[in-house]
Amino acid sequence: QPNLDAHTGNLSLPDMQREIENGNEVTVSYRLPGGGGHRVVVHNVQAQPDGSALIEIDDPWDGSRRWVDDRWWTRNGNPDSTVVIEPRGDAAPPVLPP
């Protein structure tokens, strides 16, 4: 079983993409329209210099994968509840240079 290290933080969208590129898993929570919260896995962030972005999320609850934009994240996201999961030991992928 692989060793894992997880930490919670307030990551910017470019920081999320950097974590993903370094082989870490990023999960985020967001507010549901009818109330309550939900957690999804972020697979890709395409952040632009002007601050706009597209975010590919995977919902383990229903198995769907979809793209949302930075406006969705601003309106619904809970950035203080971003979790980065870092594999350790033999299961860890190589770290890519910046």
Buried (B, 14 or more C-beta within 10 A) or exposed (E): EEEBEEEEEEBBBBBBBBBBEBBBBBBBBBEEEEEEEBBBBBBBBBBEEEEEBBBBBBEEEEEEEEEBEBEBBEEBBBBEBBBBBBBEEEEBEEEEEE
